[in-house]
Amino acid sequence: MKKIKLGNSGLEVGEISLGCMRISNLHKKDAGYVIENAMESGIDLFDHADIYGGGKSEEVFADAIDMSTSIREKMVLQTKCGIRDGFFDFSKEHILASVDGSLKRLHTDYIDILLLHRPDALVEPAEVAEAFTKLKASGKVRYFGVSNQNPMQIELLKKHLKEDLIVNQMQFSLMHTPMIDAGLNVNMQHDAAVVRDINTIEYARLNDMTVQAWSPFQYGMISGPFVGNEKFPNVNTKLQEIATKKGVTDSAIAIAWILRHPAKIQPIVGTMNPQRLTDIVKASDVELTRQEWYELYLAAGNELP
């Protein structure tokens, strides 16, 4: 698998990563096979969150591989905090407590990357900065980032932070493209021209920040998978046409579409099916032409101005 650099961190990881939200539903042996297969396929970044499975996802992950120093050194562990029962919380107290909980569940003494999960309307950036500085100094967290945040929210945090923010995790797929649409429809009077994310991709490229695409097979606001979905015959026909030509699966083409963007977006794939994951990571070897990329975008129901 091809490698990408995460932001300005110097970290080099596989350009496709594994999201571990659903791993809490697996038995230890099955979970171990999923992780082992992922690593053999070139995946080395594993994405977690303190809320996944109520914390069980992190526990199952660590137990499944009998976490040890030798195994830990072969992977990049990323986790998120800030979502609580009925509210969001970027307080210093919660961030520090959340990290301690994740460290315990993951059987490790450091997190490679900590992300703030969902924007907290009551955020006190100086308080976040205090938490990050303490986590960095203690060695508990090496790098930091955010999730689902727009550029101005990021800038507000950066005004106070000593640490760089290397990642912004956003929902993005062939059938969920707000980050693309407005940039193609500048100054047009129709829905696609509405700026919903304040130029997240452009901001990331200007600031050497990696965008990670979550739910890369979902349409709408996590409304369901679009690959193989009879509701979307046009995009699936085009996916299958290109997949047949390239000798891979339609899911691999959906990921290749994301990888084709010059922003070097890193998809986070959440499948717990080892064979499907093996098929998906072949996207790293697929080269879509500019024409094929736009054909897929149009087949997804978009129009060009």
C-alpha positions, -999 to 999 in steps of 0.1 A, spaced: 0 0 0 12 35 -7 22 57 22 12 93 31 25 118 56 1 129 83 1 167 83 35 181 94 41 153 119 66 133 100 44 102 106 41 80 75 12 57 74 -8 36 49 -31 58 28 -61 37 39 -68 32 76 -92 10 97 -120 24 118 -126 2 148 -160 13 159 -176 -21 151 -148 -43 165 -166 -44 199 -192 -68 183 -165 -94 176 -151 -122 196 -114 -120 205 -103 -145 178 -123 -129 151 -111 -94 161 -75 -106 161 -79 -119 126 -94 -86 114 -64 -67 128 -38 -91 116 -53 -91 81 -54 -53 81 -17 -51 90 -8 -77 64 -27 -56 38 -6 -25 47 -29 -8 71 -11 6 102 -33 34 114 -62 22 136 -89 48 145 -108 46 178 -129 68 200 -137 66 237 -174 63 229 -171 34 204 -189 5 220 -190 25 253 -152 19 255 -155 -18 246 -140 -13 211 -107 -2 225 -107 -31 250 -115 -57 224 -88 -43 201 -61 -46 227 -72 -80 240 -75 -94 205 -38 -88 197 -25 -93 232 -10 -58 231 27 -58 237 56 -34 230 66 -53 198 31 -51 184 25 -16 195 55 -3 177 41 -15 144 9 5 145 -4 41 149 -32 43 174 -56 72 170 -85 79 193 -111 107 199 -127 123 228 -154 150 235 -187 133 230 -206 125 262 -241 114 270 -263 142 256 -236 169 253 -201 176 240 -172 183 264 -138 198 255 -130 207 291 -95 201 304 -108 177 330 -127 155 305 -99 154 279 -74 143 305 -97 117 320 -107 104 285 -71 99 275 -64 80 307 -94 58 300 -83 50 265 -47 43 276 -60 18 301 -84 1 276 -58 0 248 -31 -15 271 -6 12 261 12 41 277 8 65 247 -16 75 221 -1 85 187 -29 109 178 -57 124 198 -86 140 180 -114 163 194 -144 144 182 -173 169 177 -172 207 181 -181 218 216 -200 251 214 -188 259 249 -151 253 241 -125 273 260 -95 271 237 -71 280 265 -84 251 285 -79 227 256 -43 241 252 -36 233 289 -48 197 284 -28 192 252 4 206 267 1 184 298 -6 153 276 23 161 253 47 167 282 38 135 300 42 115 268 7 102 269 -2 118 235 23 125 207 2 144 181 -32 161 180 -60 168 156 -97 175 153 -128 159 138 -158 175 121 -145 210 125 -144 239 101 -114 261 94 -124 290 117 -130 266 146 -95 252 140 -80 286 138 -96 295 171 -79 265 187 -46 271 171 -45 307 185 -39 291 219 -22 258 211 15 251 212 9 218 194 1 215 157 -32 200 146 -23 174 120 -57 158 111 -93 169 105 -116 139 102 -147 146 81 -175 126 66 -167 122 29 -176 98 2 -186 97 -35 -222 103 -23 -214 128 4 -194 156 -12 -202 190 4 -164 196 6 -162 194 -32 -195 208 -44 -192 244 -35 -157 247 -49 -171 236 -83 -200 260 -82 -185 293 -71 -210 322 -74 -238 300 -87 -275 304 -76 -283 268 -67 -280 244 -38 -246 230 -48 -231 264 -45 -239 266 -8 -207 266 13 -214 242 41 -179 236 54 -160 269 48 -135 254 23 -122 226 45 -102 209 19 -85 241 6 -77 250 42 -62 216 49 -40 219 18 -29 254 26 -19 243 61 -5 208 54 -33 192 74 -45 157 65 -82 152 59 -94 117 70 -126 106 53 -150 87 76 -180 67 64 -165 65 28 -193 42 17 -223 61 32 -247 85 15 -264 115 32 -257 119 69 -249 83 75 -281 72 58 -267 39 46 -243 24 21 -246 34 -15 -224 7 -30 -247 -20 -43 -278 0 -32 -306 -2 -58 -316 33 -49 -286 46 -69 -284 27 -102 -264 53 -121 -235 55 -97 -234 17 -91 -234 11 -129 -204 34 -133 -186 20 -103 -190 -15 -117 -180 -5 -152 -147 10 -139 -142 -18 -114 -144 -44 -142 -119 -24 -163 -95 -21 -134 -99 -56 -121 -110 -47 -86 -143 -44 -67 -168 -16 -68 -159 -7 -32 -123 -4 -41 -133 21 -69 -153 41 -43 -121 44 -22 -99 50 -53 -122 80 -61 -113 95 -27 -76 87 -31 -75 104 -65 -80 138 -49 -47 157 -47 -53 166 -11 -42 131 -2 -73 124 18 -70 92 40 -102 70 40 -111 54 72 -127 20 63 -149 4 90 -155 -31 76 -149 -60 99 -150 -85 70 -114 -95 63 -120 -105 27 -138 -72 19 -110 -53 35 -85 -71 14 -104 -62 -17 -109 -26 -6 -72 -19 0 -64 -28 -37 -77 8 -43 -42 19 -34 -30 4 -67 -58 19 -88 -51 50 -109 -83 68 -119 -80 92 -148 -93 127 -144 -122 118 -167 -131 87 -147 -131 108 -115 -156 133 -130 -177 105 -145 -182 90 -111 -189 124 -96 -216 130 -122 -230 95 -119 -235 102 -82 -262 128 -92 -240 159 -93 -240 185 -121 -212 207 -133 -219 244 -139 
